[in-house]
Amino acid sequence: MKFVAFNGSPSGTESATNRIITAFLAGASRAGAETKVYQLADYQIEQCKGCFTCWFQTPGTCVFHDDMEQLLRAYQSADVVCFGSPVFSWNMTALLKNFVDRLIPLKSPIIAQQEERFDLEDTVRREQKYVAISNCGFPGENNFSVIQEAFSCCNPCLEIYRNCGKLLRSKQESVQGIVSKYLSVVEQAGGELASVGTVCEETKNNLSMPMLSTPEYLRFLGMA
Ligand SMILES: Cc1cc2nc3c(=O)[nH]c(=O)nc-3n(C[C@H](O)[C@H](O)[C@H](O)COP(=O)(O)O)c2cc1C
């Protein structure tokens, strides 16, 4: 089984998002999965210009011959795709959004309807699973509502939404214990998904564990 993660944080390997991805993939790897993470900030990805050449003139092939060719191959090779992004302005970053837009050569110009939802059919039916990973700087869960809605179309088998995300990049001794405890739950989730194909409710609930109370977090940020 192969887990492939795409991190849309501009901070790449230094990002809080990457700390979550790394823990998640470590758990998957320990359970025997092959893992790979792509830092989208390191790749040249032109912006989709919406020409639909990849549908109607050269089906499956984009007009741009950039690093997306390699990333599309990686995407297609995955059994589990992890989309990672911090929350920027209540949404995924432009880096991840552009990457997702550039997946359109894998979609066909055929609309699939499921109840009130409409999406495009894949050109090649895939049995992939999807995981959404995000962190945000504020306390509160509402910051993830746009990302959650955006990824609902791929019916993710797991969503990891970490508020108070600034803690993940902190070197302060006082928060290391709670950050490690949180990351060990993330690792557990990766292990479960790789070994039994699903993550149990208890682990999912633990992923939402508070790391600090809101007043403590605001003091930690120096923004109280
Ligand atoms: C341009 C910009 C917009 C942001 N918008 C939000 C936001 O809407 N809500 C929020 O909670 N945090 C917001 N943040 C804070 C980031 O989500 C936070 O710093 C996060 O931990 C960065 O993650 P990373 O290290 O993975 O890049 C924003 C940060 C930037 C730079």
The ligand as a Gaussian input file, in Angstrom:
#p B3LYP/6-31G(d) Opt

LIG

0 1
 C       -1.983000      34.718000       4.735000
 C       -2.381000      33.957000       5.956000
 C       -3.720000      33.758000       6.225000
 C       -4.101000      33.038000       7.373000
 N       -5.431000      32.856000       7.618000
 C       -5.812000      32.156000       8.717000
 C       -7.195000      31.923000       8.984000
 O       -8.084000      32.295000       8.240000
 N       -7.533000      31.227000      10.103000
 C       -6.587000      30.749000      10.965000
 O       -6.941000      30.135000      11.959000
 N       -5.255000      30.943000      10.713000
 C       -4.858000      31.621000       9.626000
 N       -3.521000      31.805000       9.356000
 C       -2.527000      31.207000      10.272000
 C       -1.981000      29.862000       9.751000
 O       -3.035000      28.954000       9.520000
 C       -1.015000      29.304000      10.812000
 O        0.092000      30.162000      10.931000
 C       -0.569000      27.879000      10.490000
 O       -0.053000      27.304000      11.681000
 C        0.500000      27.827000       9.403000
 O        0.735000      26.475000       9.109000
 P        2.031000      25.952000       8.345000
 O        3.190000      26.087000       9.311000
 O        1.690000      24.541000       8.045000
 O        2.200000      26.789000       7.118000
 C       -3.110000      32.520000       8.240000
 C       -1.760000      32.719000       7.945000
 C       -1.392000      33.428000       6.822000
 C        0.079000      33.633000       6.527000

